[in-house]
Amino acid sequence: MKISIGLVAFCLATLCNGYPRIEVTPMYRAVHSSYTDCGKSSDVFHATGISVSPDTISIPGTITISATISSSANVSAPIKADLDLSAKALGFTIDLCKENIINCTYADVCADLAADDVPICPIPAGSISVKQLTLPIPSIPQLPHLNKLTVNAKAVLSQGDTELGCFEAKVVLHIT
């Protein structure tokens, strides 16, 4: 069920009414995760292996992604990335992109990563290893009844009108 962020904020405020605020940093353990290549056979990029660590995630905190990707052609900048990212908790699904909670469109991931000292472009044909790409996880409100969080993510890479690759991930987290 998709709802507006205003309604979610109201619901969260209502659920917290009368409960003491929890001051500890929530720790989530990944109990199920799946990563798939959702691209077409004609796409340039295909995932051959993806791993995410650590198993126990602090929020706020960081996750580290490592991946092996095959590239059937040389690709130079710009490479656009469009993300779909949603989180489900307490029976509500929040589309983090449509609600403008995070930026989900990157016009040139090559330039963005180069600015963070991760130069990846041009990408040569062959097998590519992306090792230990660290991403921040923002703070989220901790509610007394929140013990499970499901995160769905999809990234579509493109150049002009040509899809280069598609990757999906689903992670189910339980509070520890």
C-alpha positions as CSV (number, residue, x, y, z in Angstrom):
1,M,0.0,0.0,0.0
2,K,1.5,3.3,-1.0
3,I,0.7,6.3,1.2
4,S,2.0,9.9,1.5
5,I,4.8,10.7,3.8
6,G,2.6,13.1,5.7
7,L,0.2,10.2,6.6
8,V,3.2,8.1,7.6
9,A,4.5,10.9,9.9
10,F,1.1,11.2,11.4
11,C,0.9,7.4,12.0
12,L,4.3,7.2,13.4
13,A,3.6,10.1,15.8
14,T,0.4,8.4,16.9
15,L,2.1,5.1,17.5
16,C,4.8,6.8,19.6
17,N,2.3,8.8,21.7
18,G,2.6,7.6,25.3
19,Y,5.8,5.5,24.6
20,P,9.2,6.6,25.9
21,R,11.7,7.4,23.1
22,I,14.3,4.7,22.6
23,E,17.7,6.3,22.8
24,V,19.8,3.3,21.7
25,T,21.2,3.0,18.2
26,P,19.0,0.3,16.5
27,M,20.9,-2.7,15.2
28,Y,19.3,-4.7,12.4
29,R,20.4,-8.2,11.3
30,A,19.8,-9.2,7.7
31,V,17.8,-12.4,7.9
32,H,17.1,-12.7,4.1
33,S,18.6,-11.1,1.1
34,S,18.4,-11.6,-2.6
35,Y,20.1,-9.9,-5.5
36,T,19.2,-10.4,-9.1
37,D,20.1,-9.2,-12.5
38,C,16.8,-7.8,-13.9
39,G,18.4,-6.7,-17.2
40,K,17.6,-7.8,-20.7
41,S,19.9,-10.2,-22.5
42,S,21.0,-7.4,-24.8
43,D,22.2,-5.2,-21.8
44,V,25.9,-4.4,-21.6
45,F,26.2,-5.0,-17.9
46,H,25.3,-8.1,-16.0
47,A,25.9,-8.9,-12.4
48,T,27.8,-12.2,-11.8
49,G,28.2,-11.7,-8.0
50,I,27.0,-9.3,-5.4
51,S,27.7,-9.2,-1.6
52,V,26.7,-6.8,1.1
53,S,28.2,-6.5,4.5
54,P,28.0,-6.3,7.5
55,D,25.3,-8.8,8.4
56,T,24.4,-6.7,11.4
57,I,23.7,-3.1,10.4
58,S,23.7,0.0,12.6
59,I,21.3,2.7,11.7
60,P,22.6,5.3,11.2
61,G,25.7,3.6,9.8
62,T,27.2,2.3,6.6
63,I,26.9,-0.8,4.4
64,T,29.6,-2.0,2.1
65,I,28.8,-3.5,-1.3
66,S,31.1,-5.6,-3.5
67,A,30.1,-6.8,-6.9
68,T,31.5,-8.5,-10.0
69,I,29.9,-7.3,-13.2
70,S,30.5,-8.4,-16.8
71,S,30.6,-5.8,-19.5
72,S,30.1,-6.8,-23.1
73,A,31.4,-3.5,-24.4
74,N,33.6,-0.5,-23.5
75,V,31.4,2.2,-21.9
76,S,32.4,5.8,-21.2
77,A,30.7,8.6,-19.3
78,P,28.0,9.7,-18.8
79,I,26.1,6.7,-17.3
80,K,22.7,7.6,-15.8
81,A,21.4,5.7,-12.8
82,D,17.7,5.6,-11.9
83,L,16.8,4.0,-8.6
84,D,13.6,2.7,-7.1
85,L,13.9,2.3,-3.4
86,S,11.1,1.4,-0.9
87,A,10.9,0.4,2.7
88,K,8.1,-1.6,4.3
89,A,7.5,-1.6,8.0
90,L,4.4,-1.9,10.2
91,G,2.3,-2.8,7.2
92,F,3.1,0.5,5.3
93,T,5.3,0.8,2.2
94,I,7.1,4.1,1.7
95,D,8.5,4.8,-1.8
96,L,11.6,6.7,-0.7
97,C,12.1,8.1,-4.2
98,K,8.6,9.4,-5.0
99,E,8.4,10.9,-1.5
100,N,11.7,12.7,-2.2
101,I,13.3,11.3,0.9
102,I,16.5,10.5,-1.0
103,N,17.8,11.4,-4.4
104,C,17.1,8.5,-6.9
105,T,18.3,9.9,-10.2
106,Y,21.9,10.4,-11.0
107,A,22.7,12.0,-14.4
108,D,26.3,10.8,-14.4
109,V,27.4,8.2,-11.9
110,C,30.9,8.4,-13.4
111,A,31.3,12.0,-12.4
112,D,29.6,11.4,-9.0
113,L,31.9,8.5,-8.1
114,A,35.0,10.3,-9.4
115,A,34.1,13.2,-7.1
116,D,34.3,10.7,-4.2
117,D,37.7,9.4,-5.4
118,V,36.2,6.3,-7.0
119,P,37.0,6.7,-10.7
120,I,35.2,3.9,-12.6
121,C,34.9,5.3,-16.1
122,P,35.6,4.5,-18.8
123,I,34.4,0.9,-18.1
124,P,36.3,-1.6,-20.2
125,A,34.7,-4.8,-21.7
126,G,35.3,-7.8,-19.6
127,S,34.9,-8.7,-15.9
128,I,34.8,-5.8,-13.5
129,S,35.2,-6.0,-9.7
130,V,33.7,-3.2,-7.6
131,K,35.2,-3.8,-4.1
132,Q,34.1,-2.2,-0.9
133,L,31.9,0.6,-2.1
134,T,30.7,2.1,1.2
135,L,27.3,3.7,1.3
136,P,25.8,5.7,4.2
137,I,22.5,4.7,5.9
138,P,20.6,7.6,7.3
139,S,19.0,7.7,10.7
140,I,15.4,6.5,10.9
141,P,13.0,6.9,13.9
142,Q,13.0,3.9,16.2
143,L,9.6,2.8,17.2
144,P,8.8,0.4,20.0
145,H,6.9,-2.0,17.7
146,L,9.3,-1.8,14.8
147,N,11.1,-5.2,14.7
148,K,11.2,-5.9,10.9
149,L,12.1,-3.7,8.0
150,T,12.0,-4.9,4.3
151,V,14.0,-2.8,1.8
152,N,13.6,-3.2,-1.9
153,A,16.0,-1.6,-4.4
154,K,16.2,-1.5,-8.1
155,A,18.9,0.3,-10.2
156,V,18.7,0.8,-13.9
157,L,21.8,2.1,-15.7
158,S,21.4,3.8,-19.1
159,Q,23.2,5.9,-21.6
160,G,20.8,8.1,-23.7
161,D,17.9,5.8,-24.6
162,T,19.9,2.6,-24.2
163,E,19.5,0.5,-21.1
164,L,22.9,-0.7,-20.0
165,G,21.9,-2.9,-17.0
166,C,19.4,-3.5,-14.3
167,F,20.0,-4.8,-10.8
168,E,17.5,-5.6,-8.0
169,A,18.0,-6.3,-4.3
170,K,15.7,-7.2,-1.4
171,V,16.8,-7.3,2.2
172,V,14.7,-8.2,5.2
173,L,16.1,-6.8,8.4
174,H,15.1,-7.8,12.0
175,I,16.0,-5.6,15.0
176,T,18.5,-7.3,17.3
